[in-house]
Amino acid sequence: MFQELTNLNERTVMNIMAEPVGIGLAVACNQCNLGRAIYSSIFAIAHKSRGGSEAKLHQDLRKALRLYDQITPAAAEKVISRLRQRIGYRTAISELEVK
């Protein structure tokens, strides 16, 4: 479902979900106009799937939400556009400009 929503290929979506900081997820959620609550929920599910503890989840989620808040819609669109062009995940994310 997330793949369809973002119009990204499966490999890119898997990279987004596996990335522990949540930057790719923040970009994708921002670009799809998903709010902080939905981003937080998806981040928590991904975190738990990697075996993270509850205490670590709360710590990481606070950092992830600060990051989410720094991503502008224009910056998110630029990165997602690059990902749709099948530019490497790390390369596209490294081009992210935050507030």
C-alpha positions in Angstrom: 0.0 0.0 0.0 2.8 2.5 0.8 4.4 1.6 -2.5 1.3 2.5 -4.3 0.8 5.7 -2.3 4.3 6.9 -3.0 4.6 5.5 -6.5 8.1 4.2 -5.7 9.5 0.8 -6.6 9.6 -2.0 -4.0 13.3 -1.8 -3.4 13.2 1.9 -2.6 10.3 1.3 -0.2 12.2 -1.5 1.5 15.2 0.9 1.9 12.9 3.5 3.4 11.4 1.1 5.9 14.8 -0.4 6.8 16.5 3.0 7.4 16.6 3.5 11.2 16.7 7.3 11.3 13.5 7.6 9.4 14.6 10.3 7.0 13.4 8.6 3.8 10.1 7.8 5.5 9.8 11.4 6.6 10.4 12.6 3.0 7.9 10.1 1.6 5.2 10.9 4.2 5.7 14.6 3.7 5.5 14.3 -0.1 2.2 12.3 0.2 0.8 14.8 2.6 0.7 12.3 5.5 0.8 14.1 8.8 3.0 13.6 11.8 0.6 11.1 13.4 0.7 8.7 10.4 4.4 9.2 10.0 4.9 8.4 13.7 2.8 5.2 13.4 4.6 3.9 10.4 8.0 4.8 12.0 7.0 2.9 15.1 5.9 -0.2 13.1 9.2 -0.1 11.1 11.2 0.4 14.3 9.5 -2.6 16.1 10.1 -4.8 13.0 13.8 -4.2 13.4 13.6 -5.4 17.0 14.0 -2.0 18.7 13.0 -1.7 22.4 10.1 0.5 23.6 12.5 2.9 25.3 14.7 3.2 22.2 11.5 3.8 20.1 10.5 6.8 22.2 14.0 8.3 22.0 14.3 7.7 18.2 10.8 8.9 17.5 11.5 12.3 19.2 14.5 12.7 16.9 12.6 11.5 13.8 9.8 14.0 14.4 12.2 16.8 14.7 13.6 15.7 11.4 10.1 15.4 9.9 9.4 19.0 10.9 12.5 20.3 9.1 11.5 18.8 5.7 9.7 21.2 3.4 7.2 20.0 0.8 9.4 21.3 -2.0 12.4 19.4 -0.6 10.4 16.2 -0.2 9.1 16.5 -3.8 12.6 16.9 -5.1 13.9 13.8 -3.3 10.9 11.7 -4.3 11.3 12.8 -7.9 14.9 11.6 -7.8 13.9 8.3 -6.3 11.3 7.8 -9.0 14.1 8.3 -11.5 15.7 5.3 -9.9 18.6 7.4 -8.5 20.2 5.5 -5.6 18.5 5.8 -2.3 21.5 7.2 -0.5 22.3 9.6 -3.3 18.8 11.0 -3.4 18.6 11.3 0.4 22.0 13.1 0.5 20.5 15.8 -1.7 17.8 16.6 0.9 17.7 20.2 1.9 16.1 20.9 5.3 15.0 24.1 7.0 
